[in-house]
Each structure stands twice: as C-alpha cells, then as structure tokens.
C-alpha cells in the first residue's frame, strides 16, 4: 500500500460539516489516482468553539437555523438521520476492494 496525505487550510472558520465535506471532495477530485483506493480519511484541526459572527443576510440565517436543527436531530437519534440531499448518493459504488477476511474478488453492493 502507498500512503500519502494532502491538506488544505481554510481561510475562514467553518462550523458546517457539509462545507468540510466539499473541501475534502475538492482535494480528492484534484488527485490523479493510479490504483484503487482502500481508505480515505479526513481530519479537522484548529477547532475553536463559538467563533462565528451573527449572520447578516436572511439566506445565511436560514442556513444556520437548518444546521442547528439537523445537529439537534442527529445528536438525539444518531448520525446521518438527517443529511443534505447532495450526500444521499455517497454510497453508490460499482465495487470496492475486498476486506482482508475475504480476499477473493470484489465485493459488490
């Protein structure tokens, strides 16, 4: 296996998992992969609690209200009970590398 890392420092503070996902996806889409991928990890660092300013525009206020409601539901009922519609197709793969305990072939789902 080959391990390599890429990183990106955002110019502003983020408290939105969807924005973090889009940033990670931008990094991933910029890669030129020569072989299948076994594992992808995303790490977030430099976290600061409650470091945002009040939203100025109605659209941003609505987005923050939606994020807060999603967080409350997911905290109560488990992660990904509610997610963004753009993330619904994230598990549609044609195949994956077989796990170590099943070394033959590709597991399809």
C-alpha positions in Angstrom: 0.0 0.0 0.0 1.0 3.6 -0.6 0.1 6.3 1.9 0.1 9.9 1.0 -1.5 13.0 2.5 -2.9 16.3 1.3 -4.1 19.2 3.3 -5.9 22.5 2.9 -6.1 25.3 5.3 -9.4 27.2 5.0 -9.2 31.0 5.0 -12.3 31.3 7.3 -13.7 29.3 10.2 -16.1 26.5 9.4 -18.8 25.0 11.6 -20.6 23.2 8.8 -19.9 19.6 8.1 -21.2 20.0 4.5 -18.5 22.7 3.9 -15.9 20.4 5.4 -17.1 17.6 3.1 -17.0 19.9 0.0 -13.4 21.0 0.9 -12.3 17.3 1.3 -14.0 16.4 -2.0 -12.2 19.2 -3.8 -8.9 17.8 -2.6 -9.8 14.3 -3.5 -11.0 15.3 -7.0 -7.7 17.0 -7.6 -5.8 13.8 -7.2 -4.6 11.6 -10.1 -5.0 8.1 -8.8 -3.3 5.2 -10.5 -4.8 2.3 -8.4 -7.9 1.7 -6.4 -8.3 3.4 -3.0 -8.6 1.3 0.2 -9.0 4.0 2.8 -9.7 7.8 2.8 -9.5 9.8 6.0 -10.5 13.4 6.7 -9.1 15.2 9.7 -10.1 18.6 11.0 -7.8 20.6 13.3 -7.6 24.0 14.9 -11.1 23.9 16.2 -12.4 26.9 18.0 -15.8 26.9 19.9 -18.4 29.5 19.0 -16.2 31.7 16.9 -18.7 32.9 14.3 -20.3 36.3 13.8 -24.0 36.9 13.6 -25.3 36.3 10.0 -26.1 39.5 8.1 -28.3 38.1 5.3 -31.5 36.1 5.5 -30.1 33.2 3.5 -27.2 32.7 5.9 -29.6 33.0 8.9 -31.8 30.2 7.3 -28.7 28.0 6.7 -27.6 28.4 10.3 -31.1 27.5 11.5 -31.2 24.4 9.3 -27.7 23.3 10.5 -28.8 23.8 14.1 -32.0 21.7 13.6 -30.0 19.0 11.8 -27.4 18.8 14.6 -30.2 18.5 17.2 -31.9 15.7 15.4 -28.6 13.8 14.7 -27.5 14.3 18.3 -30.7 12.8 19.5 -31.3 9.9 17.0 -27.8 9.2 15.7 -25.5 10.5 12.9 -26.9 10.9 9.4 -30.6 10.6 10.4 -30.8 13.9 8.6 -28.3 14.9 5.9 -28.0 17.0 2.8 -29.7 15.7 -0.3 -26.4 16.1 -2.2 -24.9 13.4 0.1 -27.6 10.8 -0.4 -25.7 9.2 -3.4 -22.4 8.9 -1.5 -22.7 5.1 -1.1 -23.4 4.2 -4.8 -20.2 2.5 -5.8 -19.7 -0.1 -8.5 -17.4 -2.1 -6.3 -14.9 -1.9 -3.5 -11.7 -3.7 -2.7 -12.5 -6.9 -0.7 -11.8 -6.8 3.0 -8.8 -8.8 4.3 -11.0 -11.6 5.7 -12.5 -12.1 2.2 -9.5 -11.8 -0.1 -11.1 -13.2 -3.4 -12.8 -10.9 -5.8 -14.5 -7.6 -5.4 -17.4 -7.2 -3.0 -20.3 -5.6 -4.9 -23.3 -3.9 -3.4 
